[in-house]
Amino acid sequence: MDRIDTFSKDRDKAVERLLSEWKQCKDELAAHFRNRDSDGAEPLMQRAILLFEQFLFLSNGLNQDMHSIKVCKIKPVNTEERLDFIVSRPKLFHSYKQLAELFAEQEKQFAKQLVLNKSKNKRPD
């Protein structure tokens, strides 16, 4: 099965855990970059990149192992290009900022999609 149930409570809990982990990662990354410790930030950036990819596929209800980012319908503008930049330069402060923006944009897109789906399901046919 390619698509994950988009209304699953398990998925909502997984998204919640993932975003919680991102927030913790983000705070630690901010401290590393504030102290100009890009070497110390790199492993956290690698982890944060994986978290974003998981979030992207999870919020689209897709299996990460079977699909590419191009298939995702709910995603920020220029996701592929921005992610390529981040992956190729994880030690840069700009990469961290770009990743934080991607997370924020995806959260908004995901929340919008949830609201639209809930209102669509409430309408009588």
C-alpha positions as CSV (number, residue, x, y, z in Angstrom):
1,M,0.0,0.0,0.0
2,D,1.5,3.3,-1.1
3,R,-0.6,5.8,0.7
4,I,-0.8,6.0,4.5
5,D,-4.2,6.9,6.0
6,T,-4.1,10.6,6.1
7,F,-6.5,10.8,9.0
8,S,-4.8,8.3,11.2
9,K,-4.4,9.2,14.8
10,D,-1.1,7.3,14.7
11,R,0.1,9.6,12.0
12,D,-0.9,12.7,14.0
13,K,1.0,11.4,17.0
14,A,4.0,10.6,14.8
15,V,3.9,14.2,13.4
16,E,3.7,15.5,16.9
17,R,6.7,13.5,18.1
18,L,8.7,14.5,15.0
19,L,8.0,18.2,15.4
20,S,8.9,18.0,19.1
21,E,12.2,16.4,18.2
22,W,12.7,19.1,15.5
23,K,12.1,21.8,18.1
24,Q,14.7,20.3,20.4
25,C,17.2,19.9,17.5
26,K,16.5,23.5,16.4
27,D,17.3,24.9,19.8
28,E,20.5,22.9,20.0
29,L,21.5,24.0,16.5
30,A,20.8,27.6,17.3
31,A,23.2,27.4,20.2
32,H,25.9,25.8,18.0
33,F,25.6,28.4,15.4
34,R,25.5,31.2,18.0
35,N,28.8,29.9,19.3
36,R,30.1,29.5,15.7
37,D,30.5,25.8,16.2
38,S,29.6,24.5,12.7
39,D,31.5,21.2,13.3
40,G,29.4,20.5,16.3
41,A,26.2,21.5,14.4
42,E,26.8,19.1,11.5
43,P,25.6,15.9,13.0
44,L,22.5,17.7,14.3
45,M,21.9,19.1,10.9
46,Q,22.1,15.7,9.4
47,R,19.5,14.5,11.9
48,A,17.3,17.5,11.2
49,I,17.4,17.0,7.5
50,L,16.2,13.4,8.0
51,L,13.5,14.7,10.3
52,F,12.3,17.1,7.6
53,E,12.2,14.4,5.0
54,Q,10.2,12.2,7.3
55,F,7.8,15.0,8.0
56,L,7.4,15.8,4.3
57,F,6.5,12.2,3.4
58,L,4.4,11.7,6.6
59,S,2.4,14.8,6.0
60,N,1.7,13.7,2.4
61,G,0.7,10.2,3.6
62,L,3.4,8.6,1.5
63,N,6.0,5.9,2.2
64,Q,9.5,7.5,2.1
65,D,11.1,4.3,0.7
66,M,8.8,4.1,-2.3
67,H,8.4,7.8,-3.4
68,S,10.4,10.8,-4.2
69,I,9.9,14.4,-3.1
70,K,8.5,15.3,-6.5
71,V,5.5,13.1,-5.8
72,C,4.6,15.1,-2.7
73,K,1.7,17.4,-3.2
74,I,1.9,19.3,0.1
75,K,5.3,20.9,0.2
76,P,7.0,24.3,0.3
77,V,8.0,26.1,-2.9
78,N,11.3,24.9,-4.4
79,T,11.6,22.2,-1.8
80,E,14.0,20.0,-3.9
81,E,16.4,22.8,-4.7
82,R,16.4,24.2,-1.2
83,L,17.0,20.7,0.3
84,D,19.8,20.0,-2.2
85,F,21.5,23.3,-1.0
86,I,21.1,22.2,2.7
87,V,22.3,18.7,2.2
88,S,25.4,19.9,0.3
89,R,26.3,22.5,2.9
90,P,25.0,21.3,6.3
91,K,27.6,23.4,8.2
92,L,26.4,26.7,7.0
93,F,24.2,29.0,9.2
94,H,22.2,29.8,6.0
95,S,21.4,26.0,5.6
96,Y,20.1,25.9,9.2
97,K,17.9,29.0,8.5
98,Q,16.7,27.5,5.3
99,L,15.8,24.2,7.0
100,A,14.0,26.0,9.7
101,E,12.0,27.9,7.1
102,L,11.2,24.6,5.3
103,F,9.9,23.1,8.5
104,A,7.7,26.2,9.2
105,E,6.3,26.3,5.7
106,Q,5.5,22.6,5.8
107,E,3.8,22.9,9.1
108,K,1.6,25.6,7.7
109,Q,0.8,23.5,4.6
110,F,0.1,20.4,6.7
111,A,-2.2,22.3,9.1
112,K,-4.1,23.9,6.1
113,Q,-4.6,20.5,4.6
114,L,-5.9,19.0,7.8
115,V,-8.4,21.8,8.1
116,L,-9.5,21.5,4.5
117,N,-9.9,17.7,4.8
118,K,-11.9,18.0,8.0
119,S,-14.3,20.6,6.5
120,K,-14.6,18.5,3.4
121,N,-15.6,15.5,5.4
122,K,-18.2,17.4,7.4
123,R,-20.1,18.6,4.4
124,P,-23.2,16.5,3.5
125,D,-23.2,15.1,0.0
